[in-house]
Amino acid sequence: MTGRSAPAVLPPSLRGWLGLMAALASLLVVTLGIRYADDSRPGPVDTRISTVVDGVTPPWRHVALALDFLGEPVGAVTAVLATVTGCLLLRRPRAAVLVVAGTGAAVGTATLLKSLVGRTIHDGNLSYPSGHTAFLTSLALAAALLVTDRLRLGRTAGASLVLGAALVAGAAMGWAQVALGAHYPTDVLGGWCTALALTPATAWLVDRTADRMTDRMTDRPDHRTADRSTGGTTDRTVEAGRGERR
């Protein structure tokens, strides 16, 4: 006997689409990483975009700084705790796990890739991919998957919501990072794709692990009940045999 204690954090209707998106995002992360490995200069695309975005003045600079704060340790922890609290209040423990595991995987992978790629900006600071962008995009994806589940959205509506949330979060944080001169535009793209690649995979792992744990917990009482039932039947059979011999 098997059971499910909580709804899947990765809707079955979106698994194929999100899997394809994750594969394409992974390919782009690797491609950009190879292209800009050990580089310390902006590419042609970086130069064109930075010319338009870089050097913002108040009040937009304050907005950029506020977004940047969300990717800093204090801001990130606060955002994660607030989102996890919301998930638990809505009785979605798997979504809460995804928020922590998904953002952690995205930021951790971005940090690792920075050392492997070796691209730098401003006095040798490692820049590819953007960890800030990866974090906020992953958080937005987790929240969008929760909303998709709660509203029971179909494939088209759910996919639109998930992709829209990822685009808005990635564009907002990406703009802030380029405007503040912390990253090249292609660093931002790499961070965005890192989240797109890892968050759906993490959601799938959360569901698979939770399902296995639920199956084990529901199987144990059944086995004990079966053993007791078999034992009781055997005892009655033995007693009946003794009575006949008497």
Secondary structure, 3 states (H helix, E strand, C coil): CCCCCCCCCCCHHHHHHHHHHHHHHHHHHHHHHHHCCCCCCCCHHHHHHHHHHCCCCCCHHHHHHHHHHHHCHHHHHHHHHHHHHHHHHCCCHHHHHHHHHHHHHHHHHHHHHHHHHCCEECCCEECCCCHHHHHHHHHHHHHHHHHHHHCCCCHHHHHHHHHHHHHHHHHHHHHHHHHCCCCCHHHHHHHHHHHHHHHHHHHHHHHHHHHHHHHHHHHHHHHHHHHHHHHHHHHHHHHHHHHHHC
